[in-house]
Amino acid sequence: MRLLDQLDHIKDTKNTERMHNTMAYNEDVRKAWTPIWSRNAARTYSEVERRFKNKDCDLRNLPRINGEPVLVLGSGPSLDDVLPYLKDWKGKIACSTSHLPLLEHMEIEPDYCFLIDADPTMEFLVKDYKKGRTILICHPQLPREIIEAWPDDQVYFFRMFDPGDKFSLDYMPLIYGWMNQEKGWHIGSYILNSGNIVNAMIPALQALGAGVIFLCGYDLGYPEENGKPVFRSSTARRINGEWQEIPAPDLPTQEQRPIKYERGNNGVLCDELCWFYKYSFCILLGLGNVPVLSCSRGIISEIPYVKPEEVVERQGKGFESLLLKPEESYKIAQEYLRHRGIYILKSDWHVETINILTLKGFKKWRFLAHWYWMKSRPWKFMGGKGYTPRNIKKIQAQQKALANQAAAGQVVA
């Protein structure tokens, strides 16, 4: 019944969380970032090559996790739900660079720190952090100074992969194909570019063999605290050598942040950026069958929710039965995305995503090709004389052959 209830809810809320134009939004983001990625990739090359001289730093060479549960930290407001229990967690923790000051203040050392944002203004988050055993996992399209700030043996690389981006698809594999030609070391691992750090963490941790992945603060929306929506979680900064906690801020007004806020399919306030990231998450869920549970209170209501205090109390053990089965993940994601103009297809030999605009174009091309090549061309500019059904054409061809035989004096039965 859980699957049927989910599918019914998705159908009932099919008019929520719908972007105006998914493809145009994605293209605009790509056009804005490609010049920055290109420049960073050029500036970073020598630093990455230097690191590959003594060690194969590709992500695939990280030690396996072997089924251990992992807490993944996002920056949504509900991250505050898990912070009081975080020091009691003994398992793996994966975070982004924005969490480093807060975790250092709490005297918690994460196992993995992921970075995909090429914004140079965030450089201080890495430079100011006291490096310990934390592994930095990133791509080479970041500012060189960020990578230089981390110890040599604690950085592993992957490539961002975007099927619609010629730069990441064609040029990056050539540029970073052989970092150490003598030993054949290169950056061969890649992660789908979804613009969201948690969406990059999930497949990487799955590839490393993680058990259940618990998403904390992964709201993709603005759940309420004390009766009003909150923009993000609490954090901390070291100011003049002393730590200062910064409380969770209220949601900016429409004038301060000109993005339209709307209620999501479970009533949580969100916006188009939130939906864009959720689409990417659902693609991961449906095609990758990722072992995820939610400790968040945002718009990701398609996966089961568990209380963070229970997860920490049980150290992430015994939650496997709550995970969606592969067919459930696929059907839920497929149905959700279908109503937003994105189609996913998965079989034993085929995995594909297609946007509704591309789908319409493909259907139009197939229609035209069918009419043209089957010689049923109704339009004069295509060289046709009008529509003739195929069975009529076959009869006409037979009659013409008989007439030719009779004209040649052959006996016609």
C-alpha positions in Angstrom: 0.0 0.0 0.0 2.9 2.3 0.6 3.8 2.5 -3.1 0.2 2.9 -4.2 -0.4 5.7 -1.6 2.8 7.4 -2.9 1.7 7.2 -6.5 -1.8 8.5 -5.7 -0.3 11.4 -3.7 2.0 12.3 -6.6 -1.0 12.3 -9.0 -3.0 14.5 -6.6 -0.1 17.0 -6.3 1.0 17.0 -10.0 0.4 20.7 -10.3 2.8 21.7 -7.6 6.6 22.0 -7.8 6.5 22.6 -11.6 9.2 24.7 -13.1 8.3 27.2 -15.9 11.0 25.8 -18.2 13.4 23.2 -16.9 15.7 23.1 -20.0 16.0 26.9 -20.3 16.8 27.2 -16.6 19.5 24.5 -16.9 21.0 26.2 -20.0 21.1 29.6 -18.3 23.0 28.1 -15.3 25.4 26.3 -17.6 26.2 29.4 -19.7 26.9 31.4 -16.6 29.3 28.9 -15.1 31.1 27.4 -18.1 33.6 30.4 -18.5 34.4 30.1 -14.8 34.8 26.3 -14.9 37.1 26.7 -18.0 39.4 29.2 -16.4 39.6 27.2 -13.1 40.3 24.0 -15.0 43.3 25.7 -16.8 44.6 27.3 -13.6 44.2 24.1 -11.5 45.9 21.7 -14.0 49.5 22.0 -12.7 48.4 21.6 -9.1 46.4 18.4 -9.9 49.2 17.0 -12.1 51.6 17.6 -9.2 49.5 15.6 -6.8 49.2 12.7 -9.4 53.0 12.3 -9.6 53.1 10.3 -6.4 49.6 9.1 -5.9 46.5 8.1 -8.0 44.1 10.7 -6.6 41.0 9.5 -8.5 37.9 9.1 -6.3 37.7 5.3 -7.1 40.9 4.8 -5.0 39.3 5.9 -1.7 39.0 3.0 0.8 35.6 1.3 0.7 33.1 2.0 3.4 31.8 -1.6 3.4 28.2 -1.0 4.4 28.7 1.6 7.1 25.9 4.1 7.6 26.6 7.7 6.8 25.2 11.0 7.9 25.1 13.5 5.0 24.8 17.1 6.1 22.9 19.7 4.1 22.4 23.3 5.0 18.7 23.4 5.3 16.9 24.6 8.5 16.2 21.1 9.8 20.0 20.4 10.1 19.4 22.0 13.6 17.3 18.9 14.5 20.4 16.7 14.4 23.1 19.0 15.8 22.3 18.3 19.5 23.0 14.6 18.9 25.9 14.9 16.4 28.7 14.5 19.0 27.3 11.0 19.9 27.4 9.8 16.4 30.3 7.3 15.9 29.8 6.5 12.2 30.8 8.3 9.0 29.9 12.0 8.4 30.0 13.7 5.0 29.6 17.4 4.7 30.3 20.4 2.5 32.8 23.2 3.1 30.1 25.5 4.5 29.8 23.1 7.5 33.5 23.1 8.4 33.4 26.1 10.8 30.4 24.8 12.6 31.8 21.3 13.0 35.2 22.6 14.1 33.4 24.7 16.7 31.6 21.6 17.9 34.9 19.7 17.9 33.6 17.2 15.4 35.8 16.0 12.5 33.9 14.9 9.4 35.2 11.9 7.4 34.5 13.5 4.0 34.2 17.1 2.8 32.7 17.6 -0.6 33.1 20.7 -2.8 31.6 21.4 -6.2 31.0 25.2 -5.9 33.6 27.1 -7.9 32.7 30.4 -6.1 36.1 32.0 -5.1 34.5 34.0 -2.3 34.1 30.7 -0.4 37.8 30.1 -0.3 38.2 31.1 3.3 36.1 28.2 4.5 38.8 25.8 3.4 41.8 27.9 4.2 40.8 28.7 7.8 39.8 25.1 8.6 42.2 23.1 10.8 43.0 20.1 8.6 42.9 16.7 10.4 41.9 13.4 8.9 39.1 14.8 6.7 39.2 13.9 3.1 38.4 16.6 0.5 36.5 15.3 -2.5 36.2 17.7 -5.4 36.5 18.3 -9.1 39.4 20.2 -10.8 37.2 23.1 -12.0 37.6 24.8 -8.7 40.0 27.8 -7.9 43.5 26.4 -7.5 44.0 28.1 -4.1 41.3 25.9 -2.6 43.0 22.7 -3.6 46.4 24.0 -2.6 45.1 24.6 0.9 44.5 20.9 1.6 47.2 18.3 2.4 48.5 16.3 -0.6 47.4 12.9 0.6 43.9 14.0 1.5 42.4 15.2 -1.8 40.6 12.9 -4.3 39.1 14.1 -7.6 36.2 13.3 -9.9 34.9 15.0 -13.0 31.5 16.7 -13.3 29.5 15.0 -16.0 26.7 16.9 -17.8 25.1 15.2 -20.8 24.2 18.6 -22.3 27.5 20.3 -21.7 30.2 19.8 -24.4 32.9 21.1 -22.1 32.4 18.5 -19.4 31.5 15.8 -21.9 34.3 16.2 -24.5 37.0 18.5 -23.3 37.5 17.7 -19.6 38.2 14.0 -20.3 40.9 15.1 -22.8 42.5 17.7 -20.6 42.5 15.5 -17.5 42.7 12.1 -19.2 46.2 11.2 -18.3 47.6 13.1 -15.3 50.5 10.6 -14.9 51.2 9.1 -18.3 54.0 6.8 -17.0 51.6 5.0 -14.6 48.4 5.5 -16.5 46.7 7.5 -13.6 43.9 9.8 -14.6 40.6 11.3 -13.4 38.2 8.6 -14.7 35.5 8.9 -12.0 32.6 11.2 -12.8 29.4 12.4 -11.1 26.3 13.8 -12.7 26.2 17.5 -12.5 23.1 18.4 -10.6 24.2 21.7 -9.1 23.6 20.6 -5.5 26.3 19.4 -3.1 24.2 16.7 -1.5 23.2 15.3 -4.9 27.0 14.9 -5.5 27.6 13.3 -2.2 24.9 10.6 -2.6 26.2 8.7 -5.7 29.9 9.1 -4.5 29.1 7.5 -1.1 27.0 4.8 -2.8 30.0 4.1 -5.1 32.2 3.8 -2.0 29.9 1.1 -0.6 28.0 3.1 2.0 25.1 1.4 3.9 22.1 3.5 4.7 22.7 7.2 3.8 20.8 9.5 6.2 20.0 13.0 4.7 20.1 15.7 7.4 19.3 19.3 6.6 18.4 18.3 3.0 15.2 20.3 2.9 15.2 21.9 -0.5 12.7 24.2 1.0 12.1 26.4 4.1 10.3 24.4 6.8 8.9 26.4 9.7 10.5 27.1 13.1 8.3 28.7 15.7 5.5 29.3 13.2 7.6 31.0 10.4 9.7 29.7 7.6 13.5 29.6 8.0 16.1 30.1 5.3 18.9 27.8 6.4 20.4 26.2 9.5 22.4 27.7 12.3 26.2 28.0 11.8 29.3 29.4 13.4 32.2 31.7 12.5 35.5 32.4 14.0 35.6 36.2 14.4 38.8 37.8 15.8 39.9 34.5 17.0 36.7 33.7 18.9 33.8 31.5 17.9 30.4 33.1 17.5 27.3 31.1 16.8 25.0 32.5 14.1 21.4 31.5 14.6 19.2 30.3 11.7 17.9 33.3 9.7 14.3 34.1 8.7 13.3 33.8 5.1 14.2 36.8 3.1 11.3 38.9 1.8 10.2 38.9 -1.8 11.9 42.3 -2.3 15.2 41.0 -0.8 15.2 37.8 -2.9 13.2 38.1 -6.1 12.3 34.4 -6.4 8.6 33.4 -6.1 7.9 31.3 -3.1 5.2 28.6 -3.3 4.0 25.7 -1.2 5.4 22.3 -2.2 3.5 19.0 -2.5 3.6 18.6 1.3 2.9 22.2 2.2 6.6 23.3 2.8 7.5 26.7 1.3 10.0 26.4 -1.6 10.9 27.9 -4.9 12.1 27.0 -8.5 15.7 26.4 -7.4 14.4 23.9 -4.8 12.4 22.1 -7.4 15.4 22.0 -9.8 17.5 20.2 -7.2 14.6 17.9 -6.4 14.3 16.8 -10.0 18.0 15.8 -10.0 17.5 13.9 -6.7 14.6 12.0 -8.1 16.6 11.0 -11.2 19.3 9.6 -8.8 16.6 7.8 -6.8 14.9 6.3 -9.8 17.8 5.3 -11.9 20.4 4.6 -9.2 18.3 3.1 -6.4 20.3 5.0 -3.8 19.9 3.7 -0.2 18.6 6.9 1.4 16.4 7.9 4.3 15.4 11.4 5.3 16.1 13.1 8.6 14.9 16.3 7.1 11.6 18.2 7.1 11.6 19.7 3.6 10.0 18.8 0.3 11.6 15.4 -0.2 8.6 13.5 1.1 9.0 10.6 -1.5 11.4 8.7 0.8 10.7 7.5 4.4 11.4 9.9 7.3 13.2 8.8 10.5 13.9 11.0 13.5 17.6 12.0 13.8 17.7 11.2 17.5 16.6 7.6 16.8 19.3 7.3 14.1 22.0 8.5 16.5 20.7 6.4 19.4 20.9 3.2 17.2 24.0 4.3 15.4 22.3 4.0 12.0 21.6 0.2 12.5 18.4 -1.6 11.8 16.9 0.9 9.3 17.5 -1.2 6.2 13.9 -2.5 6.1 12.6 1.1 5.6 14.5 1.6 2.4 12.5 1.7 -0.8 12.8 -1.4 -3.0 14.4 -0.8 -6.5 11.0 -1.0 -8.3 9.4 1.4 -5.8 12.2 3.9 -6.2 11.9 3.7 -10.0 8.1 4.0 -10.1 7.9 6.8 -7.6 10.6 8.9 -9.3 9.3 8.1 -12.8 5.8 9.2 -11.9 6.9 12.4 -10.1 9.2 13.4 -12.9 6.7 12.6 -15.7 4.3 15.3 -14.4 7.2 17.8 -14.6 8.1 17.0 -18.2 11.1 14.8 -17.5 11.1 11.1 -18.5 13.4 8.4 -17.1 13.8 4.9 -18.5 15.7 2.0 -17.0 16.1 -1.6 -18.0 18.8 -4.2 -17.8 20.6 -2.7 -20.7 19.4 0.9 -21.0 19.3 4.0 -18.8 18.0 7.3 -20.1 16.6 10.6 -19.1 14.8 12.9 -21.5 13.2 16.4 -21.1 9.7 17.0 -22.4 11.0 19.6 -24.9 13.4 17.1 -26.3 10.7 14.5 -26.3 8.5 16.7 -28.4 11.3 17.4 -30.8 12.0 13.7 -31.1 8.4 12.8 -31.8 8.2 15.5 -34.5 11.4 14.2 -36.1 10.1 10.6 -36.0 6.8 11.7 -37.6 8.5 13.5 -40.4 11.0 10.7 -41.0 8.2 8.2 -41.2 6.2 10.1 -43.7 9.2 10.9 -45.9 11.0 7.6 -46.0 7.8 5.5 -46.3 7.1 7.6 -49.5 3.8 8.9 -48.1 4.8 12.6 -48.5 1.8 14.9 -48.5 3.7 18.1 -48.9 4.9 19.4 -52.2 8.1 20.9 -50.8 9.1 17.3 -49.8 8.5 16.1 -53.3 5.2 14.3 -52.7 2.0 14.4 -54.6 -0.4 13.8 -51.7 -1.3 11.1 -49.3 -1.7 7.5 -50.6 -2.2 4.7 -48.1 0.5 2.1 -48.2 -1.9 -0.8 -49.0 -3.3 1.1 -52.0 0.3 1.8 -53.2 1.0 -2.0 -53.0 -2.0 -2.8 -55.2 -1.1 -0.2 -57.7 2.5 -1.6 -57.9 1.1 -5.1 -58.6 -1.2 -3.8 -61.3 1.6 -2.0 -63.0 3.8 -5.1 -63.0 1.0 -7.1 -64.5 0.4 -4.5 -67.2 4.2 -4.5 -68.1 4.2 -8.3 -68.4 1.1 -8.2 -70.6 2.7 -5.5 -72.9 5.8 -7.7 -73.3 3.7 -10.6 -74.5 4.1 -12.7 -71.4 1.3 -15.0 -70.1 -0.3 -13.5 -67.1 -2.1 -16.0 -64.8 
